[in-house]
Amino acid sequence: MSRYFLHLAYNGAAYCGWQTQPQLPTVQLTIEQALSTLLRQPIAVVGCGRTDTGVHASDFYAHFDCDTPVQLDDLVFKLNNILPPDITIFEAMPVADNAHARFDATARTYQYHVSDRKLPFRQGQYCRIYYSPDIDLMNRAAQVLMQYNDFTSFAKLHTQVKTNICHLSLAEWTEEEGGWVFAIRSNRFLRNMVRSVTGTLLDVGRGKLSIDGMREIIEKKDRCAAGVSMPACGLFLTKVEYPYL
């Protein structure tokens, strides 16, 4: 039995997230079905994360095991022919038998895209807002985030995790043509964390929340104290890092 990594990307608009769910279209199920067809055996795929419904990934890794020899270049070519146009495979590579797409990742970076304009060619890939936020204030509030590692206030309620501790190494807003982008990098993320952090920072950017108020929200460790969770359409997983890739 040999293990392989897939490097891929997908537009999540048509899927109910990454993880397989009964009777629902998911990215994981779509790839598993394609692999099983091509390799003529049941193939299970393990992803580097579990993106929610409508969330996109421009950089994503998954692993699978196969007990017969695999011609990797041929596999990539055929996968891209039978997968739908909103999923692409960049590369397939052999890895150690104990390599794990999810547990071996040392850091992940997400981006959230917003605009105060109507962007017809980016529908489903950004969130429209109806004000022009103060990016300097938002970046000051983002630096407050960097001073903490307990993000209970931004975690989805009733989620079973061992800890709400995350170690951020980037939290920054930049301006792009047509809008603004929030980038955040950490060793791990809590469910819904990026979308709720983004919503809270936007509250700062439009004057609803002060910098001190941002600090108070983090220290309360109460999800109800934070801002709204932004829609999935603006969220992208943009980088996944491994010690051996």
N, C-alpha and C positions, 0 to 999 in steps of 0.2 A: 504494500500500500504506500503510495507516494502522495505528498501534500504539495499543493500549488496555491500561489496567490494570484488573484485577479486584481488588476488596477483598472478602475472604471469611473464613469461619471453618469449622472442621470438628472433629468428634469422630473421633479417629483409631483408635478401638477395632476397627473392622471392616476396617481397611486395613493393607497391608504398607508403610506409609510414604507419603510424598508421591510419590517418583519412580517413574515407570513401570518395571515389571519384567515379563518374559514370563510369561504365564499366571497372574499374581497381581493381586488387586484393589488399586489404588492411587488416591490422591486425584487425582493428575495425570491419569491415564488416564480416570477417571470424568468429569472436567471437560472434557477434550479431546473425548471422545465426545459429550457434550451440546452443546458449541459447534459441533462439526462437523455435527451433525444440524440444529441451528437455522440455521446460516449456510450450509449446503449446500456446504461445501468443507472439505478437510482443514485442521484447525486444530491447531497446536502451541502448547503453553502452557509458559512458563518461570516457575518459582516463585521466591520470595524466599529459600527455603532448602530443605533436604532432610530433613524430619523423619523419624525412624525409625518402624518398625512400632509402632503403638499410641500414638504421641505425638499430642497434640491441639494445635490452634491456634485461639485466640480472635481473633487479628489476623494476617492473612496477605495477601500481595499476589502477584499473578502477572500477566504480560503476554502478549499474543498479537497477531498481525498478521492483518489481513483486507484483501482487495483490493476489497471492495464496501462501500457505505455501511452503517453500523450504527446502528439506532435503540436507543440505550443503555438507556433506561428499559424499553422493550419487551423487550429482550434479558434484562435482569435478572429481570423478571417471569416470562418463559418458562423461564429457567434454573432458577429456584427451583421451578417446577412440575414439571420433569422430573428434577432432581437428587434423590438420596435424601435423607431427612430429616436425615441427619447431616452434610450440607454445605449451607451457606447463602451466598448472594452478597449482600453489602450494597450494592455500587455498582460500576458500570463507568464508566470515565472516559477520555477521549482524552489522550494524552501525546505528547511529542516522539518523533520516529522513532528516536532513539538512546537513549531512556529504557530502563533495564534493571532489572527487579524484583529481581534478585539483587545485581548489582554496584553499583548506586546506593544501596543501603541503607547508612546511616551508623551505625546502632546497632540492636541487637535486645535485647529483654528476655524472659527466661524465668522461669516460676514452677514450683516443685516443691511439691506438696501431700502432707503426711503426717498421719496421725492414729493415736492409740492406741485408737480406738474402731472398732466395726463400724458403717459408715454405709451402710445399704441403698439410699438414694436417690442415692448418689454412687459406686456400684460402677463400676470402670473409670476413675475420675477422681481417684483418690488412691491412695497406698500406705499400707497399714496397718502400723504398727510396734507392738511389744509392750513398750514402755517409755515413760516420760515424759522427754523430753530436756531438758537444761538450756539454755534459749534464750540466756541471758546468755553462757555459755561458747561456744556456737556463733557468736554475733555477734562475740565477741572473736577467734575463729579466722577468721571471715569477713573481719575487718579486716586480718588477716595476708595474706590473698589479695590485697587491694587494694595491697599493697606490692610486688607482683611483676607481671611481664608474660609470663614464659615458663611455659606450663602443660603442658609435656611430660608431667608426672607424671599428668595427668588426660586425656590424649589416647588414643584407641583405637589399639592397636598396628597397625603395618603399613598406616597410612593415608597416602596420597600427598598431602601438602601441602607448600607451599614453606617455611612457617614455623609455629612453635607459639607465636608472639607474639600476645597479645590484650591490649587495653587496657580493663580493667574500670572502670566508673564507678558501679557499685552492686553490693553483695553484702550482703544483709540478711535475717535471719529475723524474722518477725512471727507473733503468735499470732492465730488466727481461731477462730470458733465451731467446735468439734469437732476442732481440730488446729493445725498450724503450716504456714507457707508460707515457702519460701526464694525470694527474688527476686534475679536477677543480670542486669546489663546490661553489654554490651560492644560494641565495634565489630565483633567477629567471635567465633565460637566454633569450637572443635575438635570433631570427631565424638565423641559420648558424654561431652563435657566436663562438662556440667551435671549429669548423672546421677552421674558419679564424684566430682565436687566435693561434691554433696549427700550421698552415702554417706560420704565422709570427714568432713564436718562433723558428721554424725550420730554417728560414732564419738567425736568430741569431746564431743558432747552427752550420751552415755551413759557417759562416763568411760573409754573404751577408748584414747583418744588425748589427749595433752596439747597445749596451745597451742604449745609448743616443738616437739613432735612434728609438728604441722601444718607448721611452718616447714621442718623437716628434709625432709619429704616433697616439698615444692615444690622445694627446692634439690637434691634427688637427681636430679630430671628422669628418673624411672623409674616407669612406670605400675604396676609390680608393688609399689611401695611404698605406693601410695594405697589407699583403701578400696574397697569393692565398688561396682559400678555399680548404681544403683537401678533398679527396674522402670520401663518406659516409661509405665505408666498414670498416674503422678502428674505427668507433665511437660506443661506448656503453653507454647507460644510466645504471648506476650501483647501484644507491641508491636514493630512494625517501623517505623523512622523513615527518612524521605527528606528531602533538602534542599528539594524542591519540592512536598511534600504537607503 
